[in-house]
Each structure stands twice: as C-alpha cells, then as structure tokens.
Amino acid sequence: MASAPPVVIHFKDVPNSEKVRDAMETRCAHLGSEFHEVTRFEISFSPLGAEVEAHGHAIGKNTNVATSASGKNLRAAGDLVLEKIERQLRKMHDKRIFAPRREAQRHPPKRENPE
C-alpha cells in the first residue's frame, strides 16, 4: 500500500492547534487511501469575523479540487471543507470510472441472427 499523501496545514492569524492538525491529517490519510489519484492536500485556516474560514485543496494526477467553508471553530470549519472535498473527489472519480461503462451499456453490440 502506498503511503498517505502529504498534508500541508496553514494557520493564518488563528491559534495553532495540534488536535485539529492531527484530526485533519488522519482524515486526509483516509481520503488518500480511498482516492489514490490525490498526491497532496493543503488546508488553510483564517479568521472570518467571529467564525473561522477554511480553504482546502486536493491536488493529484488529473485532479485539482478546491473549496472553502466556514464554521464556529477550527475543527468545524476543517470538517466541513474536507466533506466538500470528499464529495467533489467522489463525483470526479465516479465520472471517470462509470461514465465509460454507462456509455457502453447505452449502445450494446448488435446481435447477429444465426440462420
């Protein structure tokens, strides 16, 4: 099994939290094991009024997903952004894998009459 993709986490003007860092790295490792095309995750946290805003990027072979979310605290914002990344990765992965199969099923080969 390949190693987990590297995770880069930036805390911009918000206090650094090792619990949040560990949780994000664990979740990104899980996503990396599910989506092998991802080679790197980047997450950055910044203040947004009373909330925290998180920006996330998943980068890999033919994959570039970016999204943002805000939450009450670091953990909530990080979880929301990783949920969005997971949805986008799953959508891209399903299109890449299942679209050719669906197209092939729409136009099955014609059978010849054995006479």
PELINCOR-V352576 format. One line per field, one symbol per residue. ss: DSSP state (H for helix, E for strand, L for the rest). phi: phi as a letter, one per 30 degrees, with the letter a starting at -180 (. if undefined). psi: psi as a letter, one per 40 degrees, with the letter a starting at -180 (. if undefined). A space follows every 10 residues. Layout:
BEGIN
ss->???
phi->???
psi->???
END
This chain:
BEGIN
ss->LLLLLEEEEE EELLLLLHHH HHHHHHHHHH HHHHLLLEEE EEEEEEEELL EEEEEEEEEE LLEEEEEEEE ELLHHHHHHH HHHHHHHHHH HHHHHHHHHH HHHHHHLLLL LLLLL
phi->.dddddbcbc cchbddbddd eddddddddd ddddcdddca cbbbcbdbid cbcbcbbbba dhbacbabab adbedddddd dddddddddd dddddddcdd ddddddbddd dcddb
psi->hiiiiihhhh hhfihhhddd dddddddddd ddddgeehei hhhihiigbe ahhhhihhia hfhhhiiiii idaddddddd dddddddddd dddddddedd ddddddgiih iihg.
END
